[in-house]
Amino acid sequence: MEDQRPSPDDLLAKFKQEEARRRLGSLKIFFGAAPGVGKTYAMLEAARKKKSEGVDVVVGIVETHGRKETEKLLSGIEVMGRTSIDYRGAVLYEFDIDEAISRAPALILLDELAHTNAPGSRHKKRWQDCFELLEAGMDVYSTLNVQHVESLSDVVTQITGVAIRETLPDLVIERADEIALVDITPDELLQRLKDGKVYMAELAAQASGSFFRKGNLLALRELALRTTAGRVDEQMQDYRERNSVKEVWPASERILVSISSNPRSIRLIRAAKAMASAFRADWIAVNVEAPSKVKPTKADLAKLAGHIRLAETLGAETVTLAAQKASDEILRYARSRNVTKITIGKPAHPRWKDILFGSMLDEIVRGSGDIDVYVISGNSGQPLSEPLTKPKRQRLRIRDIILSAVTVAVCTAASEVMDNYAALADIAMLYLLGVVFTATRAGQKPSYVTALFSVLAFDFFFVPPRYSFEVSTPAYLVTFAVMFSIAVVISKLTSRVKAQADSARKRQQVTASLYNLSRKLVNRQDIEHMCTLVITHIAEVLSCRAVVLLPDEEGKMAVRGVAPEHFNLDPKEYSVAKWCFDHRQRAGFSTDTLAGAAALYLPLVASEKAVGVIGVLIEPGHGVFDHDELHVLENFANQTAMAIERMMLSTEAQDALLKAETETLRNTLLSSISHDLRTPLAAITGSASTLLEKDMAFDAQQGHELLQTIYEEAEHLNQIIRNILNMTRIEAGGISVKRQWQYIDEIVGAALNRMSEKLGDRAIEMSFPEDLPMLSFDPLLIEQVLMNLLDNAIKYTLPNTPITLSAVNKNGFLTIEVKDRGPGLPQGEEERIFDKFVRSSSKGGGIGLGLTICRAIITAHGGQISAQNSNDGGAAFSFSLPVETQPETAPMSEIKWKTV
């Protein structure tokens, strides 16, 4: 039996989704078929019920439209003030989103969800205000009519004959946690309209003859019921999935819609969305860039970008393809994505064009095979927002005609040279070569002129009778027609190849730039250089000015990297960048959110969170970015976000490693201190307690020995604590080198005198040249190094073994060596012996900090210290100090050391 249990990955993904949803507020939409059904009234009644249950309810904005029964329901509920916006000399009042976020009620009422805000507001649409409130954790009640749903607006226009100006994307309906259908019969609604409960008397009479006809209301009611039922069915599917009632019903349909810059593509997009919702299917909006006689204008590209944004807003996956033949590429892509239904527009051009040039619709239908093809009327049922304008065709310039004439003249001169030994067919081929040259240099129209000139020149100079446009036989007319036709075909093919090459070159440049950026970002470990690199690449590829903003320690957006000139980030621009960062959405120029900003801001979204913002200031005269440019910019943002996240994760890993090492060192220190302090403390306590015994009598010698033990162990404790304090000071950066010009043998003598009691009768062998130079060093610190090395030699050697001290001046360094005759160092421990808390054995006691302190002191002097085993046995520790130019000074008395 097949295992029906959900996989751990599915359970984890479901848990994360539910956890993320719990952090957001919930949205309840009171949905109706038409104005006047009682949506606002039902919303206020539900809000009053919540308030009676102790919920903090605030009215953000409610439009009563003068209805007294609705106004009564507002009593007892806090109503927020509205913000005023000056627009073209008039004062408009809108919902104050900043006050709402500051007030932060548990439930806020937001009427008329499809409303368009006044220019200058933070968002273009009220549903965007609603989404921001949801992200802030507030629950929202709102109202909506069916005609305002984007995918249904065309259907409503066809039913009612009224163009719908205010719409919202279907994702708002899909985002709603609950939809409450407010429904009354058409007769009841018409009676309410007649009683003046919907509009004033003069408006009611006008509405009853247009929008509020009974047939319209019946159709709208059916649309509202179907929309609500579809959403309820989706919620049921979600419930089954969450509760594992049965396996999730896999989507068996995938829909593809072909779009272009034609304004009628809007209807195709809406129809595809409605179809996808009905089948619960994924859908793809595809635009094919095929070679064309006419190069698309900036206006065409802007329209295409708008259509792509509309499809993305409605939940489509958008894809741009490049191919020689659009129909073949659509079918190929549809099969590669397992598309089951293709939606395409009904052609609006004359039939003769299909006969001459082929029909894309016919080719798709014939080649679709098992794929269903839906042909949608291009007529949207409403006037187009912009008239259809014919694209500007390539115009012939004087220089193009001159180029054609010169090319034909060159071909004619070459043909005259070849005339004696070449056939007419060979000469015709030479003229075709000229056509190819003109097509690659000047384009398609000039190449047609070259083809015409070539036929005329061929007739005049080479076809008998020569130097006349007359022909000796009518067969040459066929030759001219074939020659001209071939020239035109070659011209088209050459222009098409040139266009494809230009497109491929542009894509290759973008791909190469993205590759170079990703390759360089991998090697960058500094955030400032990384941001400067991103800014430079964006400026080079898109010809604009860019800036990278990352949050500082206080959460404020700060510019990182080298900011370009003339990119003024005033408080307004910073607030837009902060909103973009907080909500992980595009904002600013050419968007629907905070469109009054000077720059366009894109969030840098990594796998877990937003890490920063990229701001782009478009150069004057460039207009807005088209879809391809926005796609490139988003790729740059994704690369940058991943690089910044990688650096952040690396930093976090280093911090975690440092914390682990610190914890290990702390444990080692505590372990070492607890062991090494216990031994001398036990000796001190034992000796002191013995001296305090009243029943015991000591002679002078015994008392002196006990006191001597207390002194030596106390001195041992003092040495341990001094090493710990010195190590703490060194790690905190508190070591200070106070250099003085000294002879090293003087410091050696001072160290030996300090260590004389520990040395006792041990033999000290000295080997110091008489011409040692003066050195610049801190005498106290170097004396401590010598004392630590001598103390180390005493601990690990027998009392009767000698200790050798020597000095060598070589290669600009004076090297001092301390060598003993002990057991030496363990193999492989020569470098590790200088690490903290490392001892060669437990015999000598101590906590393993002495040699670490020595290395820190020598390094601070610009020298080196090392350890190795001697050839004749024992360990040899040596350190080197740099020899610098000696100051002029009187010779100092030489110290002579007598070998003991």
Salt bridges, closest charged atoms under 4 A:
ASP3 OD2 - ARG5 NH2 3.01
GLU19 OE1 - ARG22 NH2 2.57
ASP56 OD2 - ARG103 NH1 2.84
GLU63 OE2 - ARG82 NH1 3.37
GLU78 OE1 - ARG103 NH2 2.86
GLU94 OE1 - HIS115 NE2 3.10
GLU94 OE1 - ARG126 NH2 3.57
ASP98 OD1 - ARG122 NH2 2.08
GLU112 OE2 - HIS65 NE2 3.03
ASP129 OD1 - HIS123 ND1 2.64
GLU132 OE2 - ARG122 NH1 2.53
GLU132 OE1 - HIS123 NE2 3.29
GLU132 OE2 - HIS583 NE2 3.43
GLU135 OE1 - HIS583 NE2 3.74
GLU150 OE2 - ARG270 NE 2.57
ASP154 OD1 - ARG270 NH1 2.78
GLU174 OE2 - LYS273 NZ 2.58
ASP177 OD1 - ARG21 NH2 2.70
ASP177 OD2 - ARG175 NH1 2.91
GLU178 OE2 - LYS28 NZ 3.60
ASP183 OD2 - ARG221 NH2 2.82
ASP187 OD1 - LYS214 NZ 3.24
GLU222 OE2 - ARG226 NH2 2.92
ASP233 OD2 - ARG280 NH2 1.86
GLU234 OE1 - ARG231 NH1 2.98
GLU253 OE1 - LYS341 NZ 3.98
ASP282 OD2 - ARG254 NH2 3.86
GLU289 OE1 - ARG507 NH2 2.80
GLU317 OE1 - ARG337 NH2 2.91
GLU329 OE2 - ARG332 NH2 2.58
ASP354 OD1 - HIS349 NE2 2.60
ASP354 OD2 - ARG351 NH1 3.68
ASP362 OD2 - ARG366 NE 2.95
GLU363 OE2 - LYS325 NZ 3.43
ASP372 OD2 - LYS341 NZ 3.20
GLU386 OE1 - LYS303 NZ 3.87
ASP400 OD2 - ARG397 NE 3.17
ASP419 OD2 - ARG466 NH2 2.67
ASP502 OD2 - LYS498 NZ 3.54
ASP502 OD1 - ARG505 NH1 2.72
ASP526 OD2 - HIS529 ND1 2.66
GLU528 OE2 - ARG560 NE 2.61
GLU554 OE1 - LYS556 NZ 3.84
GLU565 OE1 - HIS566 NE2 3.97
ASP582 OD1 - LYS578 NZ 2.87
ASP592 OD1 - LYS124 NZ 3.77
GLU619 OE2 - ARG545 NE 3.27
GLU629 OE2 - HIS622 NE2 3.48
GLU634 OE2 - ARG586 NH1 3.47
GLU663 OE2 - ARG666 NH2 2.59
ASP676 OD1 - HIS675 ND1 3.52
ASP676 OD1 - ARG839 NH1 3.42
GLU713 OE1 - HIS716 ND1 3.95
GLU731 OE2 - LYS836 NZ 2.11
GLU765 OE1 - ARG821 NH2 3.82
GLU770 OE2 - LYS896 NZ 3.57
GLU783 OE2 - ARG754 NH1 3.07
ASP791 OD1 - LYS758 NZ 2.93
ASP791 OD2 - LYS795 NZ 3.21
GLU829 OE1 - ARG832 NH1 2.94
GLU831 OE2 - ARG855 NH1 3.75
ASP835 OD1 - ARG855 NH2 3.49
GLU894 OE2 - LYS896 NZ 1.84
